[in-house]
Amino acid sequence: MKLSFFYQFNHYPLYMKNFIASPTKMGTLLPSSPWLCNNILNNIDWKNSYKIVEIGAGNGVISQYILQRMSSLASLDLYEINNDFIKILNQIDEHRITVHHRSAEYLFGDYDIVISGLPFRSLSKKTGMKILKNTRERLLKNNGSLILFQYTKGCESMFSRYFHFTKERVYLNVPPAWVYTCKPKLD
Ligand SMILES: C[S@@+](CC[C@H](N)C(=O)[O-])C[C@H]1O[C@@H](n2cnc3c(N)ncnc32)[C@H](O)[C@@H]1O
């Protein structure tokens, strides 16, 4: 799979269709921009990250950038609930990827890195908290990190229930986003 603007551009109609059908689960009209994808991945220690999962993978736009950076020995699990996107993700010809047609609520196993595209602001609070609690547990054994992005700062109290975090602004995205790097709270 090659990184290209057209990969994103081709899927604009699919994002719009699914946003109209299910705005709370999509949370956005457009795929993440190259600048946002790169910013999400910039602070990851790729040499020491072998078990990686992306939750809310959409069309795999961030997955493409992850594959470029991750070790040849690392694995990437993709969790997604939308049928249209599952079809696209299943077409990725890459042995390091496993696609899971399953909600991130049911993430299992231990991970070094969890990358999230989930729209916590529009998901129900119950679902969001369940995902955050489970994600923390999945990261504890390996002292891993959760990297996520949001378009507003409105979910910080949810994140701080289970994580310590730092954040960075990315303007070159529609809409501009906040990228959060989160470490699990130990207590
Ligand atoms: C904001 S889009 C992000 C898509 C892509 N990662 C990107 O950056 O363009 C959110 C994605 O999360 C998916 N999603 C929503 N709830 C989910 C859940 N509980 N488990 C897994 N994926 C979910 C949606 O279907 C959608 O593809």
The ligand as an SDF file (V2000), in Angstrom:
LIG
                    3D

 27 29  0  0  0  0  0  0  0  0999 V2000
  -12.7870    9.8340   13.4330 C   0  0  0  0  0  0  0  0  0  0  0  0
  -12.9530    8.2930   12.4940 S   0  0  0  0  0  0  0  0  0  0  0  0
  -11.2070    7.9790   12.3300 C   0  0  0  0  0  0  0  0  0  0  0  0
  -10.8800    7.1510   11.1390 C   0  0  0  0  0  0  0  0  0  0  0  0
   -9.3970    7.1120   10.7660 C   0  0  0  0  0  0  0  0  0  0  0  0
   -8.6150    6.4930   11.8190 N   0  0  0  0  0  0  0  0  0  0  0  0
   -8.8710    8.4990   10.4980 C   0  0  0  0  0  0  0  0  0  0  0  0
   -8.0190    8.9700   11.2710 O   0  0  0  0  0  0  0  0  0  0  0  0
   -9.2990    9.1170    9.5150 O   0  0  0  0  0  0  0  0  0  0  0  0
  -13.5140    7.1980   13.8030 C   0  0  0  0  0  0  0  0  0  0  0  0
  -13.5740    5.7250   13.4340 C   0  0  0  0  0  0  0  0  0  0  0  0
  -13.8500    4.9760   14.6250 O   0  0  0  0  0  0  0  0  0  0  0  0
  -14.7380    3.9120   14.3090 C   0  0  0  0  0  0  0  0  0  0  0  0
  -15.3930    3.4870   15.5670 N   0  0  0  0  0  0  0  0  0  0  0  0
  -16.3750    4.1250   16.2480 C   0  0  0  0  0  0  0  0  0  0  0  0
  -16.6810    3.4610   17.3680 N   0  0  0  0  0  0  0  0  0  0  0  0
  -15.8500    2.3710   17.4160 C   0  0  0  0  0  0  0  0  0  0  0  0
  -15.6720    1.2990   18.3540 C   0  0  0  0  0  0  0  0  0  0  0  0
  -16.4200    1.2110   19.4710 N   0  0  0  0  0  0  0  0  0  0  0  0
  -14.7160    0.3720   18.1070 N   0  0  0  0  0  0  0  0  0  0  0  0
  -13.9410    0.4520   16.9790 C   0  0  0  0  0  0  0  0  0  0  0  0
  -14.0770    1.4370   16.0430 N   0  0  0  0  0  0  0  0  0  0  0  0
  -15.0220    2.3830   16.2580 C   0  0  0  0  0  0  0  0  0  0  0  0
  -15.6670    4.5120   13.2690 C   0  0  0  0  0  0  0  0  0  0  0  0
  -16.3340    3.5300   12.5200 O   0  0  0  0  0  0  0  0  0  0  0  0
  -14.6750    5.3590   12.4400 C   0  0  0  0  0  0  0  0  0  0  0  0
  -14.1370    4.6180   11.3920 O   0  0  0  0  0  0  0  0  0  0  0  0
  1  2  1  0
  2  3  1  0
  2 10  1  0
  3  4  1  0
  4  5  1  0
  5  6  1  0
  5  7  1  0
  7  8  2  0
  7  9  1  0
 10 11  1  0
 11 12  1  0
 11 26  1  0
 12 13  1  0
 13 14  1  0
 13 24  1  0
 14 15  1  0
 14 23  1  0
 15 16  2  0
 16 17  1  0
 17 18  1  0
 17 23  2  0
 18 19  1  0
 18 20  2  0
 20 21  1  0
 21 22  2  0
 22 23  1  0
 24 25  1  0
 24 26  1  0
 26 27  1  0
M  CHG  2   2   1   9  -1
M  END
$$$$
